[in-house]
């Protein structure tokens, strides 16, 4: 069983809890996810099953979209409503024009510090572990991209927003930093992930529905097969010799290629990657590897082997 499941995560459970439940539902251990959601957050989680877990380097880079609420007036130690206040509460709030101006400053390429209570690692240890033990650490800011940061509604002290961002962005940090910019403090109070790349929350299912469909033997109703993934990348059909080479991560020359074609419904910039990526398939239709073209030689080099054996039991 290889593919992805679009899960609508409820509030109050961790991303790992979702993975555990999917493992129990399917009766398989090889399950992972392509991006953490905090227990406070709800919305789209892309869960990988079987060989699809190997696609983490690709899916983890996908852009994400969120909607949510921020509460102005004070900051918290976790940067969200689950934490303790770390500033005195302000009763005066900025005008809408000032808020919009402040939000606009965060759009584009920016540097962002991770929340002290987060799973980000520092010398092999998650920050939340170091913070709880009151250990000191010097964390460098990460370079991220905010594609848009829109105000939906502003009723002080609450504001509703919509944001599109690169992977690695912490919306909790965005709320905290906006509060600092406005000099009134702020923290995240609600968050819903609505999209990951081309996948949308509307296409996801809750855990109970997935359990029901699985019990009814309707796996095709919730599992998107491995062979249908990453349609934005051109597809290469290999001959028998090419398939063997691809499984072993060896360079593929033109003599081993039967056909190359692209899904025209996807634009060239569907994935933000400087180098062109290609999907490699066997003549029988198995997704074997992802490869990059070596322009000067006209060859293709598999950089991520997905199917390395005809007898794989994963």
Secondary structure as a PSIPRED ss2 file (coil, helix, strand):
# PSIPRED VFORMAT (PSIPRED V4.0)

   1 X C   1.000  0.000  0.000
   2 X C   1.000  0.000  0.000
   3 X E   0.000  0.000  1.000
   4 X E   0.000  0.000  1.000
   5 X E   0.000  0.000  1.000
   6 X E   0.000  0.000  1.000
   7 X E   0.000  0.000  1.000
   8 X E   0.000  0.000  1.000
   9 X E   0.000  0.000  1.000
  10 X C   1.000  0.000  0.000
  11 X C   1.000  0.000  0.000
  12 X C   1.000  0.000  0.000
  13 X C   1.000  0.000  0.000
  14 X C   1.000  0.000  0.000
  15 X H   0.000  1.000  0.000
  16 X H   0.000  1.000  0.000
  17 X H   0.000  1.000  0.000
  18 X H   0.000  1.000  0.000
  19 X H   0.000  1.000  0.000
  20 X H   0.000  1.000  0.000
  21 X H   0.000  1.000  0.000
  22 X H   0.000  1.000  0.000
  23 X H   0.000  1.000  0.000
  24 X H   0.000  1.000  0.000
  25 X H   0.000  1.000  0.000
  26 X H   0.000  1.000  0.000
  27 X C   1.000  0.000  0.000
  28 X C   1.000  0.000  0.000
  29 X C   1.000  0.000  0.000
  30 X C   1.000  0.000  0.000
  31 X E   0.000  0.000  1.000
  32 X E   0.000  0.000  1.000
  33 X E   0.000  0.000  1.000
  34 X C   1.000  0.000  0.000
  35 X C   1.000  0.000  0.000
  36 X C   1.000  0.000  0.000
  37 X C   1.000  0.000  0.000
  38 X C   1.000  0.000  0.000
  39 X C   1.000  0.000  0.000
  40 X C   1.000  0.000  0.000
  41 X C   1.000  0.000  0.000
  42 X E   0.000  0.000  1.000
  43 X E   0.000  0.000  1.000
  44 X E   0.000  0.000  1.000
  45 X E   0.000  0.000  1.000
  46 X E   0.000  0.000  1.000
  47 X E   0.000  0.000  1.000
  48 X E   0.000  0.000  1.000
  49 X E   0.000  0.000  1.000
  50 X H   0.000  1.000  0.000
  51 X H   0.000  1.000  0.000
  52 X H   0.000  1.000  0.000
  53 X H   0.000  1.000  0.000
  54 X H   0.000  1.000  0.000
  55 X H   0.000  1.000  0.000
  56 X H   0.000  1.000  0.000
  57 X H   0.000  1.000  0.000
  58 X H   0.000  1.000  0.000
  59 X H   0.000  1.000  0.000
  60 X C   1.000  0.000  0.000
  61 X C   1.000  0.000  0.000
  62 X C   1.000  0.000  0.000
  63 X C   1.000  0.000  0.000
  64 X E   0.000  0.000  1.000
  65 X E   0.000  0.000  1.000
  66 X E   0.000  0.000  1.000
  67 X E   0.000  0.000  1.000
  68 X E   0.000  0.000  1.000
  69 X E   0.000  0.000  1.000
  70 X E   0.000  0.000  1.000
  71 X E   0.000  0.000  1.000
  72 X E   0.000  0.000  1.000
  73 X C   1.000  0.000  0.000
  74 X C   1.000  0.000  0.000
  75 X C   1.000  0.000  0.000
  76 X E   0.000  0.000  1.000
  77 X C   1.000  0.000  0.000
  78 X C   1.000  0.000  0.000
  79 X C   1.000  0.000  0.000
  80 X E   0.000  0.000  1.000
  81 X C   1.000  0.000  0.000
  82 X C   1.000  0.000  0.000
  83 X C   1.000  0.000  0.000
  84 X C   1.000  0.000  0.000
  85 X E   0.000  0.000  1.000
  86 X C   1.000  0.000  0.000
  87 X C   1.000  0.000  0.000
  88 X C   1.000  0.000  0.000
  89 X C   1.000  0.000  0.000
  90 X C   1.000  0.000  0.000
  91 X C   1.000  0.000  0.000
  92 X C   1.000  0.000  0.000
  93 X C   1.000  0.000  0.000
  94 X C   1.000  0.000  0.000
  95 X C   1.000  0.000  0.000
  96 X H   0.000  1.000  0.000
  97 X H   0.000  1.000  0.000
  98 X H   0.000  1.000  0.000
  99 X H   0.000  1.000  0.000
 100 X H   0.000  1.000  0.000
 101 X H   0.000  1.000  0.000
 102 X H   0.000  1.000  0.000
 103 X H   0.000  1.000  0.000
 104 X H   0.000  1.000  0.000
 105 X C   1.000  0.000  0.000
 106 X C   1.000  0.000  0.000
 107 X C   1.000  0.000  0.000
 108 X E   0.000  0.000  1.000
 109 X E   0.000  0.000  1.000
 110 X E   0.000  0.000  1.000
 111 X E   0.000  0.000  1.000
 112 X E   0.000  0.000  1.000
 113 X C   1.000  0.000  0.000
 114 X C   1.000  0.000  0.000
 115 X C   1.000  0.000  0.000
 116 X C   1.000  0.000  0.000
 117 X C   1.000  0.000  0.000
 118 X C   1.000  0.000  0.000
 119 X C   1.000  0.000  0.000
 120 X C   1.000  0.000  0.000
 121 X E   0.000  0.000  1.000
 122 X E   0.000  0.000  1.000
 123 X C   1.000  0.000  0.000
 124 X C   1.000  0.000  0.000
 125 X E   0.000  0.000  1.000
 126 X E   0.000  0.000  1.000
 127 X H   0.000  1.000  0.000
 128 X H   0.000  1.000  0.000
 129 X H   0.000  1.000  0.000
 130 X H   0.000  1.000  0.000
 131 X H   0.000  1.000  0.000
 132 X H   0.000  1.000  0.000
 133 X C   1.000  0.000  0.000
 134 X C   1.000  0.000  0.000
 135 X C   1.000  0.000  0.000
 136 X C   1.000  0.000  0.000
 137 X C   1.000  0.000  0.000
 138 X C   1.000  0.000  0.000
 139 X C   1.000  0.000  0.000
 140 X C   1.000  0.000  0.000
 141 X C   1.000  0.000  0.000
 142 X E   0.000  0.000  1.000
 143 X E   0.000  0.000  1.000
 144 X E   0.000  0.000  1.000
 145 X E   0.000  0.000  1.000
 146 X E   0.000  0.000  1.000
 147 X E   0.000  0.000  1.000
 148 X E   0.000  0.000  1.000
 149 X E   0.000  0.000  1.000
 150 X E   0.000  0.000  1.000
 151 X E   0.000  0.000  1.000
 152 X E   0.000  0.000  1.000
 153 X E   0.000  0.000  1.000
 154 X E   0.000  0.000  1.000
 155 X E   0.000  0.000  1.000
 156 X C   1.000  0.000  0.000
 157 X C   1.000  0.000  0.000
 158 X E   0.000  0.000  1.000
 159 X E   0.000  0.000  1.000
 160 X E   0.000  0.000  1.000
 161 X E   0.000  0.000  1.000
 162 X E   0.000  0.000  1.000
 163 X E   0.000  0.000  1.000
 164 X E   0.000  0.000  1.000
 165 X E   0.000  0.000  1.000
 166 X C   1.000  0.000  0.000
 167 X C   1.000  0.000  0.000
 168 X C   1.000  0.000  0.000
 169 X C   1.000  0.000  0.000
 170 X C   1.000  0.000  0.000
 171 X H   0.000  1.000  0.000
 172 X H   0.000  1.000  0.000
 173 X H   0.000  1.000  0.000
 174 X H   0.000  1.000  0.000
 175 X H   0.000  1.000  0.000
 176 X H   0.000  1.000  0.000
 177 X H   0.000  1.000  0.000
 178 X H   0.000  1.000  0.000
 179 X H   0.000  1.000  0.000
 180 X H   0.000  1.000  0.000
 181 X H   0.000  1.000  0.000
 182 X H   0.000  1.000  0.000
 183 X C   1.000  0.000  0.000
 184 X C   1.000  0.000  0.000
 185 X C   1.000  0.000  0.000
 186 X E   0.000  0.000  1.000
 187 X E   0.000  0.000  1.000
 188 X E   0.000  0.000  1.000
 189 X E   0.000  0.000  1.000
 190 X E   0.000  0.000  1.000
 191 X E   0.000  0.000  1.000
 192 X E   0.000  0.000  1.000
 193 X E   0.000  0.000  1.000
 194 X E   0.000  0.000  1.000
 195 X E   0.000  0.000  1.000
 196 X E   0.000  0.000  1.000
 197 X C   1.000  0.000  0.000
 198 X C   1.000  0.000  0.000
 199 X E   0.000  0.000  1.000
 200 X E   0.000  0.000  1.000
 201 X H   0.000  1.000  0.000
 202 X H   0.000  1.000  0.000
 203 X H   0.000  1.000  0.000
 204 X C   1.000  0.000  0.000
 205 X E   0.000  0.000  1.000
 206 X C   1.000  0.000  0.000
 207 X H   0.000  1.000  0.000
 208 X H   0.000  1.000  0.000
 209 X H   0.000  1.000  0.000
 210 X H   0.000  1.000  0.000
 211 X H   0.000  1.000  0.000
 212 X H   0.000  1.000  0.000
 213 X H   0.000  1.000  0.000
 214 X H   0.000  1.000  0.000
 215 X H   0.000  1.000  0.000
 216 X C   1.000  0.000  0.000
 217 X C   1.000  0.000  0.000
 218 X C   1.000  0.000  0.000
 219 X H   0.000  1.000  0.000
 220 X H   0.000  1.000  0.000
 221 X H   0.000  1.000  0.000
 222 X C   1.000  0.000  0.000
 223 X E   0.000  0.000  1.000
 224 X E   0.000  0.000  1.000
 225 X E   0.000  0.000  1.000
 226 X H   0.000  1.000  0.000
 227 X H   0.000  1.000  0.000
 228 X H   0.000  1.000  0.000
 229 X C   1.000  0.000  0.000
 230 X C   1.000  0.000  0.000
 231 X C   1.000  0.000  0.000
 232 X C   1.000  0.000  0.000
 233 X C   1.000  0.000  0.000
 234 X E   0.000  0.000  1.000
 235 X E   0.000  0.000  1.000
 236 X E   0.000  0.000  1.000
 237 X E   0.000  0.000  1.000
 238 X E   0.000  0.000  1.000
 239 X C   1.000  0.000  0.000
 240 X H   0.000  1.000  0.000
 241 X H   0.000  1.000  0.000
 242 X H   0.000  1.000  0.000
 243 X H   0.000  1.000  0.000
 244 X H   0.000  1.000  0.000
 245 X H   0.000  1.000  0.000
 246 X H   0.000  1.000  0.000
 247 X H   0.000  1.000  0.000
 248 X C   1.000  0.000  0.000
 249 X C   1.000  0.000  0.000
 250 X C   1.000  0.000  0.000
 251 X C   1.000  0.000  0.000
 252 X E   0.000  0.000  1.000
 253 X C   1.000  0.000  0.000
 254 X H   0.000  1.000  0.000
 255 X H   0.000  1.000  0.000
 256 X H   0.000  1.000  0.000
 257 X E   0.000  0.000  1.000
 258 X E   0.000  0.000  1.000
 259 X E   0.000  0.000  1.000
 260 X E   0.000  0.000  1.000
 261 X E   0.000  0.000  1.000
 262 X C   1.000  0.000  0.000
 263 X C   1.000  0.000  0.000
 264 X C   1.000  0.000  0.000
 265 X C   1.000  0.000  0.000
 266 X C   1.000  0.000  0.000
 267 X C   1.000  0.000  0.000
 268 X C   1.000  0.000  0.000
 269 X C   1.000  0.000  0.000
 270 X C   1.000  0.000  0.000
 271 X C   1.000  0.000  0.000
 272 X C   1.000  0.000  0.000
 273 X C   1.000  0.000  0.000
 274 X C   1.000  0.000  0.000
 275 X C   1.000  0.000  0.000
 276 X C   1.000  0.000  0.000
 277 X E   0.000  0.000  1.000
 278 X E   0.000  0.000  1.000
 279 X E   0.000  0.000  1.000
 280 X E   0.000  0.000  1.000
 281 X E   0.000  0.000  1.000
 282 X C   1.000  0.000  0.000
 283 X C   1.000  0.000  0.000
 284 X C   1.000  0.000  0.000
 285 X C   1.000  0.000  0.000
 286 X C   1.000  0.000  0.000
 287 X E   0.000  0.000  1.000
 288 X E   0.000  0.000  1.000
 289 X E   0.000  0.000  1.000
 290 X E   0.000  0.000  1.000
 291 X E   0.000  0.000  1.000
 292 X E   0.000  0.000  1.000
 293 X E   0.000  0.000  1.000
 294 X E   0.000  0.000  1.000
 295 X C   1.000  0.000  0.000
 296 X C   1.000  0.000  0.000
 297 X C   1.000  0.000  0.000
 298 X C   1.000  0.000  0.000
 299 X E   0.000  0.000  1.000
 300 X E   0.000  0.000  1.000
 301 X E   0.000  0.000  1.000
 302 X E   0.000  0.000  1.000
 303 X E   0.000  0.000  1.000
 304 X E   0.000  0.000  1.000
 305 X E   0.000  0.000  1.000
 306 X C   1.000  0.000  0.000
 307 X C   1.000  0.000  0.000
 308 X C   1.000  0.000  0.000
 309 X C   1.000  0.000  0.000
 310 X C   1.000  0.000  0.000
 311 X C   1.000  0.000  0.000
 312 X C   1.000  0.000  0.000
 313 X C   1.000  0.000  0.000
 314 X C   1.000  0.000  0.000
